[in-house]
Amino acid sequence: MFFCVICAATCVAAQIKLGDWATLTGGVQTDNLLNAPKFDKFQDNSYIDFNINSKYIFAGLRLEYLQFPLPGYESDFAGYGIGNIFVTGKYKNAELTLGNFYDQFGSGLIFRTYEERSMGIDNSLFGARFKFTPYKGIYFKALGGKQRRYFKYNDSFVWGADVEINIDEWLRTFQQSGAYLMFGASYVGKHEKDEDIFPNGNVVFRLNLPHTLAAADFRARFQKGNISVLAEYAIKSQDPSADNNYVYHKGNAALASFSYSKKGISALVQAKRSDNMSFRSLRSMIGISSFINHLPAFTQQQTYALPSIYPYATQPSGEWAFQGDLSYNFQKKTALGGKYGTLIRLNVSHIREIKKNIEDGETDYAAPFFAMGKELYYQDINLTIDKKINSKFKLAAMYMFQKYNPKVIVNEEENMITSHIFVAEGKFNINRKFTLRSELQYLFASQYLPLDGQQKAADKRINQGDWAFALVELSVAPSFMFAVQDMYNAGATKKHYYMATGAYSFNSHRIQLGFGKTRAGYDCSGGVCRLVPETYGARLSYNYTF
């Protein structure tokens, strides 16, 4: 398949110019794994996108070959064919799309469709979407369709509408003062046929399931100068599903965000409360797919290896989440700034349960809005310092304190994991052509205890004790990159996970080859996580855009 993709990229390159009326854009992506030591199993995820854009028409097509996918995706992920096809017509202040499309209402609390290939997420709607601007400052859209689940579509029908009113586009005083004020409202409905569900084991009874569900969202955003404020509230009708053990409880979510930014300093404070806000196009589905909505994770997205070992997955059943972020740049030629300045960043996340008053045998429960439960889900405090030492060398250092509750996050009966993580990264510009970068990381984890008198196999546990990581990377401008790394479990398993990688870039092409082992663990993006098994073998990736 890899060689077929290369051929396709070469063939389409000559077809980019479509005269004066349209342009052709797109891309090729293929990621491949050849398993060691026998090298008898080849797995790959491959995509080819084509988009044609003209004055009035925008159309696209994506071909996907996932017949033998990379490890860690859901059981029905495999397949091949047309994964996405659409055509959009544009005329004056109206736009109509037919086919697959992605969209989002507000922060996504009741509706968000998107693609994240590394996670195996593509929950586009296949149907129709209409956008219209009836008057300056008013933006309206309505949509409906069936949601994609890999190479099939769920039977339920989803529809919705969204309107945003930008007051600042009407009032001259707002425009003159540089202020922005937006009010928005959304509605999403779902119709799903009945099904036989018997949730009480030996006691056989059939649930009376609602066929039509509704959700609404209301929001406001104000921005002036360095300050931005957002408030949003969403509600959802009774939605018994596999996520909430088929309880008849209405869902709601509230989000507030305040940010301040100017040269040299930025600050962000966010709070979110959600209760029973899992909203899927297939009520009996579990896992990472078929979500109509998206609940943003109020945790920092980590890029270093060891801080990413215990990532947080948003809990749609309910949570209180808080996040704060403060960055300050000490100016050059000051006591703390030195010759080149110093950037310090502090990020704090705290997530815990909401209080629920649940009675045995009841199909609903009470959840006081401001009440918090005792159980901590997740917490981290991380401090980062970026410092340019001289004209050639730059140093970054990070300390992270983390608490991770595996009972809640990954449904594993293990104790709270407390870890201290230290990271040092150095970047040395040897000359204009050569750059050397290295990382040293260490994670101190709390000691785990046997469960019910029996110890799980060390390599099957979430908490495997201490970890160490080292990386050396050489970049040769403008095209080459070489790296070697090793992640070592200094606690339970004593295993090394080494990897050697080389990459070459030329114009819009990039090819990367690597060989080594990767640890089993959770791959997360935006609060959505999937479990990836341990792999060992050769990896080949190719990307091309045109």
Salt bridges, closest charged atoms under 4 A:
ASP49 OD1 - ARG62 NH1 3.73
ASP49 OD2 - ARG117 NH2 2.79
GLU64 OE2 - ARG62 NE 2.83
GLU64 OE1 - ARG148 NH2 2.73
GLU74 OE1 - ARG149 NH1 3.57
ASP76 OD1 - ARG149 NH2 2.83
ASP103 OD2 - ARG129 NH1 3.00
ASP103 OD1 - LYS141 NZ 2.64
GLU115 OE1 - ARG62 NH1 3.57
GLU115 OE2 - ARG117 NE 2.61
ASP122 OD2 - ARG62 NH2 2.47
ASP122 OD2 - ARG148 NH1 2.68
ASP162 OD1 - ARG219 NH2 2.61
GLU164 OE2 - ARG219 NH2 3.14
GLU192 OE1 - LYS190 NZ 2.78
GLU192 OE1 - ARG283 NH2 3.82
ASP194 OD2 - ARG206 NH1 3.40
ASP194 OD2 - HIS211 NE2 3.61
GLU195 OE2 - ARG283 NH1 3.13
ASP196 OD1 - ARG206 NE 2.54
ASP217 OD1 - ARG219 NH1 2.98
ASP239 OD2 - LYS236 NZ 3.41
ASP243 OD2 - ARG280 NE 2.58
ASP275 OD2 - HIS249 NE2 2.91
GLU319 OE2 - LYS272 NZ 2.98
ASP325 OD2 - ARG345 NE 2.73
ASP364 OD1 - HIS249 ND1 2.64
GLU412 OE1 - LYS456 NZ 2.74
GLU414 OE1 - ARG461 NH2 3.41
GLU425 OE2 - ARG437 NH1 2.99
GLU439 OE2 - ARG437 NH1 2.57
ASP459 OD2 - LYS495 NZ 3.88
GLU473 OE1 - ARG437 NH2 3.26
ASP486 OD2 - HIS496 ND1 2.67
ASP523 OD2 - ARG530 NH2 3.93
GLU534 OE1 - LYS495 NZ 3.72
